[in-house]
Amino acid sequence: MDRFDLYGAVWLLCSRYHSGQGSRGYRLLSRLSSLGYNPGLSLQSNRFETDEQRMIYRSLFRLRHTL
């Protein structure tokens, strides 16, 4: 697994489903930003950049209630 596929999947999930600034999802978005991760234009437009990213997202989606 490529870490950028993981970062992209986490970014998209958290940007869609975080529940405010105090949420775990928002903290993950902040952490990704501090790591220097900036999503590409495709991802910002809700289009996956790779098939691996899509698969990771789907796996994480099942766990989204923990964000």
C-alpha positions in Angstrom: 0.0 0.0 0.0 1.3 3.4 -1.0 1.1 5.9 1.9 -0.3 8.6 -0.4 -3.2 6.3 -1.3 -3.8 5.8 2.4 -3.5 9.6 3.0 -5.9 10.3 0.2 -8.5 7.8 1.3 -8.3 9.1 4.9 -8.5 12.7 3.7 -11.6 12.1 1.6 -13.4 10.2 4.3 -12.6 12.7 7.0 -13.5 15.7 4.9 -16.9 14.1 4.1 -17.7 12.8 7.6 -16.0 14.7 10.3 -18.4 16.1 12.9 -16.8 19.5 13.6 -13.5 20.9 14.9 -13.4 18.8 18.0 -13.9 15.6 16.2 -11.4 12.8 15.5 -11.9 13.2 11.7 -11.0 16.9 11.9 -7.9 16.1 13.9 -6.9 13.6 11.3 -7.3 16.2 8.6 -5.0 18.6 10.6 -2.5 15.8 11.1 -2.4 15.1 7.3 -1.9 18.8 6.7 1.0 18.9 9.2 2.6 16.0 7.4 2.5 18.1 4.2 -0.2 16.2 2.5 -2.3 18.2 0.0 -4.9 16.3 -1.9 -4.9 16.5 -5.7 -7.6 18.2 -7.7 -9.2 14.9 -8.6 -9.6 14.0 -4.9 -10.9 17.5 -4.1 -13.5 16.9 -6.7 -14.5 13.6 -5.1 -12.8 11.4 -7.7 -10.3 8.8 -6.5 -6.8 9.1 -7.9 -6.1 5.3 -7.9 -7.9 2.1 -7.5 -6.0 1.3 -4.4 -7.2 4.6 -2.9 -10.8 3.6 -3.7 -10.3 0.2 -2.0 -8.8 1.8 1.1 -11.6 4.3 1.3 -14.3 1.6 1.1 -12.6 -0.3 3.9 -12.4 2.8 6.1 -16.0 3.8 5.2 -17.2 0.9 7.2 -15.4 2.3 10.2 -16.5 5.9 9.8 -18.6 6.0 13.0 -15.3 6.2 14.9 -14.5 9.6 13.4 
